[in-house]
Amino acid sequence: SPFSMPFSNTPVSARPTPNADTRGCENGDLMDSFGIFLQGLLAMVAFSTLMLKRFREPKHERRPWRIWFLDTSKQAIGMLFIHFANVYLSDLTEEDPCSLYLINFLLDASLGMLLIYAGVRAISAIVEWRQWDALRFGEYGEPVQCTAWAGQCALYILIMMFEKVLIILVLLIPQWKKLALLNPINNPQLELAIVMLIVPFFVNVS
């Protein structure tokens, strides 16, 4: 693999570190106490952004709170799946995991969004063709049926899994390894803050 992802249990401290002074983020940093704090902060920022976007919608176009919550919860579950998949994949590399996480995130936010859109359109076409009313995205019946939400959520997760597999295939292109090595930030906490909070914040609010 171009990202050199050996499934090894060798401790990080036991690996040779001839360039230790030229890299900041190390394996495990994404899930240490500071990394978890940043992820919690990012979750709060993402939720606040969704609330802000809702209140900026014209009142006559706003979905009822119950429908908004059901729609948003599906998106949140999908985002959590992608996020933790990126964290897991980033920790498999011997290169700078923060750089790989950032590359994953930016690909998800660009090419990945196109893949997800195409996946949702394809699934919606199949649902209409088969007349599976409960699986129409955004429609939950009256009264609301939990099974409809669960079925739509499962389909959405399948789309996210498909998108993540394709992004991984894109990352196998050798040129990405060179990009991952471009890491001038020596402070691991600063690098974590940039790739896990600052960049996602500006991408999400745009």
Secondary structure as UniProt FT lines:
FT   TURN            2..3
FT   HELIX           12..14
FT   TURN            18..19
FT   HELIX           20..22
FT   TURN            27..28
FT   HELIX           29..31
FT   HELIX           33..56
FT   HELIX           59..61
FT   HELIX           65..90
FT   TURN            91..92
FT   HELIX           97..107
FT   HELIX           108..112
FT   HELIX           113..130
FT   HELIX           133..135
FT   TURN            137..138
FT   TURN            141..144
FT   HELIX           146..171
FT   HELIX           175..180
FT   HELIX           188..193
FT   HELIX           194..198
FT   HELIX           199..205
//
